[in-house]
Amino acid sequence: MKINNCYAPFLLLLVAPPVYSQIIITNKQFSMGTTGRIGAGISPSIPGLTGRQLNLNGQGSLGSRLEQGDYVDLLPSFHFRAVNADNDSTKIDFQARLAYYSTQGTNLGNVNSRSVGGTVSSLPEAFAEVRNIVGSQWSAWAGARYMRYDDIHICDYFYFDDHSTTGFGVKYRNTSFSMYFPSVIDTTSRGTLPYSYSNIITGGGGFTYRQREIAVLEHEIKRWQGHTIKLLAEYHYVASSGRDALPYYPTDQGWVAGIKWTSPVRTLRKGSFNQLSVRYGSGVANGGDNGSTQTWLTFGAPDPVTQRYTGAYSLTAVEHVLLNLSSRLSLNGYSVFTRSKGGGSASGEAKDYYNRTVTNFKRDWVSGVRAIGYVTNWFHIISELHYAERTDGNNPKATMLKWVLAPTLVPTAARDPWARPHIRLIFSLARYNTYAMEHAYSPFLSYAGNKRWGSYLGVRAEWWIF
């Protein structure tokens, strides 16, 4: 039989084997986590009433996080299985974090990416990790991730070992080695060490970046009557921009050493602990300001002659305790002390790489306690008291004393300091000393003017599930 050429393509579709596209999904293991805080608040003393955080400048959420702005994180995670899954205990995961937050005091639900003070989105996590490789005690990971551990939750302060950036690492039992590469960052707003420059080696003047490389060694000593000691060592190396660069930045380096001790505390209810840590960073590894503890966010100015951070340092000591005293009361207290100096010889202000005048020395001390009263299973009363002081350069110290009251609904009906979600009515009242008041030493004061007292009233929800 003769077939007309015009029908040939249709006949080919009937007899050809099926072709499967790449949208076929064979991995059925998926989970979703989320964290966030969202709500609304007002500051009665501010024109326009927009709620502003009462904490001192340069301390972030140290001094209570209850007035923090809106943010929502979504954490999709995909779980893979080895070929011989029944006989292989290897755990394989890919996780991402989709982060959304608002700026300039706006509420997340009222804005979008095109609004003034609108929604900001980011991808702080996207990594693959394999644990217990072929049943062993080896693990490995690569990508961008929140690599951080213990925090003072009531201050959102991840102290001691926050290595959240891009990198890779391996772990065997209680010892891990990692490499991190936090190079391309906005140097106009995140620290004083520049990374970007113009490369003129080819004559084109292309914009490029120099790389910071960080090697981190961590080791935990466990099973000592429930106690844990963690040892930390970091080495930082920042490559020069090269002689064919405008401007020229020299090679620089730094190191970090630290120890953290975690011990259980016997109380009527389980879960009580005490944590004490000390960390010292030198050179370009002296970061730790504005509520962040990442050592690569270099503080202060360079030496005016060598243009390096030789002689720069930062010392941070943290005490953190949780006491679950009874079915009626839990106490969560902390104290943070930080003393930092840049590479310049001046103890006050100095010029950075951009010829800006920056503070070359600072000292922080913040202490606080949260009391959680379990009135009923579903209704808790949170009360906090915080004291904060900060000294920048040769200036007098700025101080704040703050009291917070937050009646809280707990839908899970758990008498536990970690029960979430929370729906809180928040009232905060802060008193500033004269220097803080007259120099606008808080986000609140920068809008309210010279006020001795600051206040905040809001209703906010907080949750997490992993």
C-alpha positions as CSV (number, residue, x, y, z in Angstrom):
1,M,0.0,0.0,0.0
2,K,1.3,3.4,-0.9
3,I,1.2,6.0,1.9
4,N,0.8,9.7,1.1
5,N,3.8,11.7,2.4
6,C,1.5,14.1,4.3
7,Y,0.3,11.2,6.6
8,A,3.8,9.9,7.4
9,P,4.4,12.1,10.5
10,F,1.1,10.9,12.1
11,L,1.9,7.3,11.4
12,L,5.4,7.7,13.0
13,L,3.8,9.0,16.2
14,L,1.6,5.8,16.4
15,V,4.5,3.4,16.0
16,A,7.4,5.2,17.8
17,P,8.2,4.3,21.4
18,P,7.0,6.8,24.0
19,V,9.4,9.6,25.0
20,Y,9.2,10.6,28.7
21,S,9.9,14.3,29.5
22,Q,12.0,15.3,32.5
23,I,9.0,16.5,34.5
24,I,8.5,12.9,35.8
25,I,9.2,12.9,39.5
26,T,10.4,9.7,41.1
27,N,11.4,11.1,44.5
28,K,8.3,11.2,46.7
29,Q,10.1,12.2,50.0
30,F,9.5,15.8,50.7
31,S,9.1,17.9,53.8
32,M,8.4,21.6,54.6
33,G,9.5,23.7,57.5
34,T,8.9,27.3,58.4
35,T,9.9,29.9,60.9
36,G,8.7,33.4,61.3
37,R,7.4,36.4,63.3
38,I,4.7,38.7,62.0
39,G,2.2,41.2,63.4
40,A,1.8,44.9,64.0
41,G,3.0,47.4,66.5
42,I,3.0,51.1,67.3
43,S,5.2,53.5,69.2
44,P,3.0,56.2,70.7
45,S,5.8,58.8,71.0
46,I,6.7,58.7,67.3
47,P,4.9,60.9,64.8
48,G,2.9,58.6,62.6
49,L,3.0,56.0,65.4
50,T,5.1,53.4,63.4
51,G,6.5,50.9,65.8
52,R,10.3,51.0,66.2
53,Q,12.7,48.8,68.2
54,L,13.8,50.3,71.5
55,N,17.3,48.6,71.7
56,L,20.5,50.6,71.5
57,N,22.2,51.2,68.2
58,G,24.8,48.6,67.2
59,Q,23.2,45.9,69.3
60,G,20.5,44.5,67.0
61,S,18.1,42.4,69.0
62,L,20.3,42.3,72.1
63,G,18.0,43.7,74.7
64,S,14.9,41.7,73.6
65,R,13.7,40.6,70.2
66,L,10.0,41.0,70.8
67,E,9.8,44.3,68.8
68,Q,11.6,42.8,65.8
69,G,10.1,43.4,62.4
70,D,8.2,40.9,60.2
71,Y,9.9,38.0,58.6
72,V,8.8,34.6,57.2
73,D,11.1,31.7,56.2
74,L,9.9,28.6,54.2
75,L,12.2,25.6,54.3
76,P,11.5,23.0,51.6
77,S,13.6,19.9,52.0
78,F,14.0,16.9,49.6
79,H,15.1,13.5,51.0
80,F,16.9,11.0,48.8
81,R,17.4,7.3,49.3
82,A,20.4,5.1,48.5
83,V,19.9,2.4,45.9
84,N,20.0,-0.3,48.5
85,A,17.9,1.7,50.9
86,D,16.9,-1.3,53.0
87,N,20.5,-2.0,53.9
88,D,22.0,1.5,53.9
89,S,21.6,4.0,56.7
90,T,22.9,6.9,54.6
91,K,20.8,10.1,54.9
92,I,20.8,12.4,51.9
93,D,19.0,15.7,51.9
94,F,18.7,18.9,49.9
95,Q,17.3,21.9,51.7
96,A,16.6,25.5,50.6
97,R,15.4,28.5,52.7
98,L,13.1,31.1,51.1
99,A,13.4,34.2,53.3
100,Y,11.0,37.2,53.2
101,Y,11.2,40.3,55.4
102,S,10.1,43.9,55.3
103,T,12.1,47.0,55.7
104,Q,11.7,50.5,57.1
105,G,9.2,49.4,59.7
106,T,6.6,48.3,57.2
107,N,4.3,45.3,57.8
108,L,5.0,42.4,55.6
109,G,1.4,41.9,54.5
110,N,1.0,45.5,53.3
111,V,3.9,45.7,50.8
112,N,5.4,44.0,47.8
113,S,8.8,44.1,46.1
114,R,7.9,47.4,44.3
115,S,6.8,49.2,47.5
116,V,8.9,51.8,49.3
117,G,10.1,49.9,52.3
118,G,8.8,46.7,50.7
119,T,9.4,43.0,50.7
120,V,12.9,41.7,50.5
121,S,13.5,38.1,49.4
122,S,16.6,36.1,49.7
123,L,17.9,32.5,49.4
124,P,20.2,32.1,52.5
125,E,20.2,28.3,52.3
126,A,20.5,25.9,49.3
127,F,22.7,22.9,50.1
128,A,23.1,19.2,49.9
129,E,24.2,17.1,52.8
130,V,24.9,13.4,53.3
131,R,25.1,11.9,56.8
132,N,26.3,8.5,58.0
133,I,27.9,7.7,54.6
134,V,27.4,4.0,53.9
135,G,26.7,3.4,57.6
136,S,29.9,5.2,58.8
137,Q,30.3,8.2,61.0
138,W,31.4,10.4,58.1
139,S,29.2,13.2,56.8
140,A,29.7,15.9,54.2
141,W,27.9,19.0,52.8
142,A,28.3,21.7,50.2
143,G,26.3,24.8,49.3
144,A,25.0,27.8,51.2
145,R,23.5,27.2,54.6
146,Y,22.7,28.6,58.1
147,M,25.6,26.9,59.8
148,R,24.9,28.0,63.3
149,Y,24.1,26.3,66.6
150,D,23.2,27.6,70.1
151,D,21.5,31.0,70.4
152,I,20.1,33.3,73.0
153,H,16.6,33.0,71.7
154,I,15.1,36.0,73.5
155,C,17.7,38.1,71.7
156,D,18.0,36.2,68.4
157,Y,21.7,36.1,69.1
158,F,23.6,33.2,67.6
159,Y,26.8,33.5,69.5
160,F,30.2,31.7,69.2
161,D,29.9,29.6,66.0
162,D,27.7,31.4,63.4
163,H,29.2,30.4,60.0
164,S,26.2,31.1,57.8
165,T,27.5,31.5,54.3
166,T,28.6,29.5,51.2
167,G,31.1,26.7,51.7
168,F,31.6,23.0,52.2
169,G,32.6,20.7,55.0
170,V,33.2,17.2,56.3
171,K,32.6,15.7,59.7
172,Y,33.8,12.5,61.4
173,R,32.2,11.8,64.8
174,N,32.6,14.9,66.9
175,T,35.2,16.7,64.7
176,S,34.4,18.8,61.7
177,F,36.4,20.8,59.1
178,S,34.8,23.4,56.9
179,M,35.8,26.0,54.4
180,Y,33.7,29.2,53.9
181,F,33.9,31.8,51.2
182,P,32.0,35.0,52.2
183,S,33.4,37.3,49.5
184,V,30.8,39.1,47.5
185,I,29.0,41.2,50.1
186,D,27.8,44.8,50.0
187,T,30.8,46.5,51.5
188,T,29.0,49.9,51.8
189,S,26.7,48.5,54.5
190,R,28.2,45.4,56.0
191,G,31.5,46.2,57.6
192,T,34.6,48.2,56.7
193,L,36.7,45.7,54.8
194,P,36.3,46.2,51.0
195,Y,36.0,43.3,48.6
196,S,35.1,44.9,45.3
197,Y,37.5,46.6,43.0
198,S,38.1,47.5,39.4
199,N,40.4,45.1,37.6
200,I,42.5,46.9,34.9
201,I,44.9,44.1,34.1
202,T,43.3,43.7,30.7
203,G,42.7,47.4,30.2
204,G,38.9,47.0,30.4
205,G,38.4,47.9,34.0
206,G,36.0,45.1,34.8
207,F,34.4,45.0,38.2
208,T,35.5,42.0,40.2
209,Y,35.8,40.8,43.8
210,R,38.6,39.4,46.0
211,Q,38.0,36.3,48.0
212,R,38.0,35.7,51.7
213,E,38.8,32.1,52.6
214,I,38.0,30.8,56.0
215,A,39.2,27.4,57.4
216,V,37.3,26.3,60.5
217,L,38.1,23.3,62.7
218,E,35.6,22.4,65.4
219,H,35.6,19.6,68.0
220,E,33.1,18.5,70.7
221,I,33.9,16.6,73.8
222,K,30.7,14.8,74.9
223,R,29.4,12.3,77.4
224,W,31.1,13.8,80.4
225,Q,28.2,13.5,82.9
226,G,26.0,15.3,80.3
227,H,28.5,18.1,79.8
228,T,29.7,19.2,76.4
229,I,32.8,21.3,75.6
230,K,33.2,22.7,72.1
231,L,36.5,23.9,70.8
232,L,36.7,26.4,67.8
233,A,39.6,27.5,65.6
234,E,39.4,29.7,62.5
235,Y,41.9,31.0,60.0
236,H,40.9,33.8,57.7
237,Y,42.8,34.8,54.5
238,V,41.8,37.7,52.3
239,A,43.7,37.9,49.0
240,S,45.0,41.2,47.7
241,S,43.3,42.9,44.7
242,G,46.6,42.7,42.8
243,R,48.8,45.6,41.6
244,D,46.6,46.0,38.5
245,A,43.6,47.1,40.5
246,L,41.9,50.4,41.3
247,P,42.1,50.8,44.2
248,Y,44.8,48.4,45.5
249,Y,44.0,46.4,48.6
250,P,46.7,44.4,50.3
251,T,46.6,40.8,51.5
252,D,45.3,40.4,55.1
253,Q,44.6,37.6,57.5
254,G,43.2,36.8,61.0
255,W,42.4,34.0,63.3
256,V,39.8,33.0,65.9
257,A,40.0,30.7,69.0
258,G,37.1,29.9,71.3
259,I,35.7,27.5,73.9
260,K,32.1,26.8,74.8
261,W,30.9,24.8,77.8
262,T,27.3,23.4,78.0
263,S,26.2,21.7,81.2
264,P,22.8,20.4,82.4
265,V,21.2,21.9,85.5
266,R,19.1,19.8,87.8
267,T,15.6,21.4,88.3
268,L,12.2,20.0,89.0
269,R,11.4,19.9,85.3
270,K,13.8,18.7,82.6
271,G,15.5,20.8,79.9
272,S,17.5,23.2,82.2
273,F,21.0,24.1,81.2
274,N,23.9,26.5,81.5
275,Q,26.1,27.7,78.7
276,L,29.3,29.7,78.9
277,S,31.5,30.7,76.0
278,V,34.6,32.8,75.4
279,R,35.8,33.7,71.9
280,Y,38.8,35.8,70.7
281,G,39.2,37.0,67.1
282,S,42.3,38.8,65.7
283,G,43.1,40.7,62.6
284,V,40.4,40.7,59.9
285,A,38.6,38.1,62.0
286,N,37.5,40.6,64.6
287,G,33.9,40.7,63.5
288,G,30.9,40.8,65.8
289,D,28.8,44.0,65.9
290,N,25.2,45.2,65.3
291,G,23.8,42.0,66.8
292,S,25.8,39.8,64.5
293,T,28.5,37.4,65.7
294,Q,30.0,36.5,62.3
295,T,33.8,36.9,62.6
296,W,34.3,38.0,58.9
297,L,32.3,41.2,59.3
298,T,35.5,43.1,60.2
299,F,35.2,45.8,62.7
300,G,36.9,49.2,62.8
301,A,39.5,50.9,60.5
302,P,42.7,49.5,59.1
303,D,46.2,50.7,60.1
304,P,46.7,54.0,58.3
305,V,50.2,53.1,57.1
306,T,50.1,49.3,56.2
307,Q,46.3,49.4,55.3
308,R,46.0,46.1,57.2
309,Y,44.1,45.0,60.3
310,T,47.2,43.9,62.2
311,G,46.5,44.5,65.9
312,A,42.8,44.4,65.5
313,Y,40.9,42.2,68.0
314,S,37.5,41.3,69.4
315,L,36.8,39.5,72.7
316,T,33.3,38.1,73.4
317,A,32.1,36.3,76.5
318,V,28.5,34.9,76.8
319,E,26.6,33.4,79.8
320,H,23.3,31.8,79.0
321,V,21.1,29.9,81.4
322,L,17.6,28.3,81.3
323,L,15.9,27.1,84.5
324,N,12.6,25.2,84.2
325,L,11.9,25.6,87.9
326,S,8.4,24.1,88.0
327,S,5.2,23.6,86.1
328,R,4.4,27.2,86.9
329,L,7.7,29.0,86.1
330,S,10.7,29.1,83.8
331,L,13.6,31.6,83.8
332,N,15.9,32.3,80.8
333,G,18.8,34.7,81.5
334,Y,21.9,35.9,79.6
335,S,24.8,38.3,79.7
336,V,27.0,39.3,76.8
337,F,30.2,41.3,76.9
338,T,32.1,42.4,73.8
339,R,35.2,44.5,73.4
340,S,36.5,45.2,69.9
341,K,39.2,47.3,68.3
342,G,40.1,47.9,64.7
343,G,43.5,48.0,63.1
344,G,44.1,51.7,63.5
345,S,46.0,53.0,66.5
346,A,43.3,55.5,67.5
347,S,41.0,54.5,70.3
348,G,38.3,56.8,69.1
349,E,37.5,57.4,65.4
350,A,39.7,56.6,62.3
351,K,39.4,56.6,58.5
352,D,38.5,53.4,56.7
353,Y,39.3,52.3,53.2
354,Y,36.6,54.6,51.8
355,N,37.9,57.6,53.7
356,R,34.8,57.5,55.9
357,T,35.1,58.2,59.6
358,V,34.3,55.1,61.6
359,T,34.5,54.1,65.2
360,N,37.7,52.1,65.9
361,F,36.8,50.9,69.4
362,K,33.7,49.7,71.1
363,R,32.5,48.0,74.2
364,D,29.1,46.3,74.8
365,W,27.5,44.8,77.9
366,V,24.0,43.5,77.8
367,S,22.2,41.4,80.4
368,G,18.6,40.3,80.7
369,V,16.2,37.7,82.0
370,R,12.8,36.4,80.8
371,A,10.3,34.9,83.2
372,I,7.6,32.7,81.7
373,G,4.7,32.1,84.0
374,Y,2.5,29.2,83.0
375,V,-0.9,30.5,84.2
376,T,-2.7,27.7,82.3
377,N,-1.6,25.2,79.6
378,W,-2.7,27.6,76.9
379,F,-2.1,31.0,78.5
380,H,1.4,32.1,79.6
381,I,2.7,35.5,80.8
382,I,6.1,36.5,79.5
383,S,8.0,39.2,81.4
384,E,11.5,40.5,80.5
385,L,14.0,42.9,82.1
386,H,17.1,44.0,80.2
387,Y,20.0,46.3,80.8
388,A,22.2,47.4,77.9
389,E,25.2,49.7,77.6
390,R,27.5,50.6,74.7
391,T,30.6,52.7,74.5
392,D,31.8,53.8,71.0
393,G,35.3,55.2,70.9
394,N,36.0,57.9,73.5
395,N,32.3,58.8,73.8
396,P,30.5,58.4,77.1
397,K,28.5,55.2,77.4
398,A,24.9,55.0,76.3
399,T,22.5,52.9,78.4
400,M,19.0,51.5,78.3
401,L,16.9,49.8,80.9
402,K,13.9,48.0,79.4
403,W,10.9,46.1,80.8
404,V,8.6,44.0,78.7
405,L,5.2,42.4,79.5
406,A,3.7,39.9,77.0
407,P,0.5,37.9,77.8
408,T,0.7,35.0,75.4
409,L,-1.7,32.5,73.9
410,V,-0.1,29.0,73.3
411,P,-2.4,26.9,71.0
412,T,-0.4,23.7,71.6
413,A,-1.1,23.9,75.3
414,A,2.4,23.0,76.3
415,R,4.0,24.3,79.5
416,D,7.4,24.6,77.8
417,P,9.6,27.7,77.0
418,W,9.9,26.3,73.5
419,A,6.2,25.8,72.8
420,R,5.2,27.4,69.5
421,P,3.2,29.1,67.9
422,H,2.8,32.1,70.2
423,I,0.3,34.9,69.8
424,R,1.5,37.7,72.0
425,L,0.2,41.1,73.2
426,I,3.5,43.1,73.8
427,F,4.1,46.1,75.9
428,S,7.7,47.4,76.1
429,L,8.9,50.4,78.1
430,A,12.6,51.6,78.0
431,R,14.5,54.3,79.9
432,Y,17.6,55.9,78.3
433,N,20.4,57.8,80.0
434,T,21.1,61.4,79.0
435,Y,23.8,60.5,76.4
436,A,21.7,58.0,74.6
437,M,18.7,60.3,74.7
438,E,20.6,63.3,73.3
439,H,22.4,61.3,70.6
440,A,19.5,59.3,69.2
441,Y,21.1,56.0,70.3
442,S,18.3,53.7,69.3
443,P,16.0,53.2,66.2
444,F,13.2,54.5,68.4
445,L,15.1,57.7,69.4
446,S,16.1,58.4,65.8
447,Y,12.4,59.0,65.0
448,A,11.1,60.2,68.3
449,G,13.8,62.7,69.2
450,N,15.2,63.4,72.6
451,K,13.0,61.2,74.8
452,R,13.9,59.8,78.2
453,W,11.3,57.1,77.8
454,G,10.4,54.9,74.9
455,S,7.4,52.6,74.5
456,Y,6.1,50.0,72.1
457,L,2.7,48.3,71.9
458,G,1.9,45.4,69.5
459,V,0.4,42.1,68.8
460,R,2.7,39.6,67.1
461,A,2.8,35.9,66.3
462,E,6.0,33.7,66.4
463,W,6.3,30.1,65.1
464,W,8.7,27.5,63.9
465,I,8.4,23.9,62.7
466,F,11.1,21.7,61.2
